[in-house]
């Protein structure tokens, strides 16, 4: 990917929600909540942000849980992406999740 986020920013690709529930009923997009789980596709270098040293804790390929109303959505190369600050990431999910 050719996106290089600045400072403490992280670019995420949000996981798609299922279109049917357990009972097999189709769920329209407007009735579903947006997923808060995503894959990291690009990471900034960190550095000094607002006078504080920021070390990046996430890396490309990590699956993460992020704050519900965090970041800015954008489209790049026909992909829907989200750019957020690292502090809006709540947890790194283990590989078995």
C-alpha positions, -999 to +999 in steps of 0.1 A: +000+000+000+013+035-009-002+053+021+022+066+047+004+080+078+021+107+097+032+106+134+009+085+155-017+078+128-027+043+118-046+032+086-072+004+091-093-018+068-125-025+086-137-061+085-170-066+067-200-076+088-220-107+079-251-100+058-272-127+075-278-136+111-275-170+127-311-179+117-303-171+080-323-139+079-308-112+056-298-080+074-299-047+054-269-024+058-288+003+077-299-022+104-264-033+112-238-016+134-204-009+118-177-033+129-151-021+154-126-048+143-101-040+116-067-050+101-038-025+103-026-017+067-002+012+074+015+027+105+031+061+111+066+064+127+054+078+160+078+104+174+070+135+195+033+144+193+020+173+214+053+174+234+051+137+243+071+108+229+049+083+211+061+047+204+040+028+180+026-004+195+008-018+165+022-031+132+009-039+097-012-071+098-024-067+134-062-072+140-074-045+163-104-033+182-109+005+179-132+032+194-167+034+178-166+070+166-129+073+160-111+085+129-118+096+093-132+072+067-118+075+031-117+055-001-083+046-017-078+022-047-114+011-043-109+002-007-129+017+022-103+027+048-102+045+082-073+066+095-071+070+133-047+080+161-030+051+178-047+061+211-081+053+195-071+016+193-084-002+223-068-036+219-047-059+196-066-091+190-047-124+192-044-145+161-069-171+174-098-146+177 
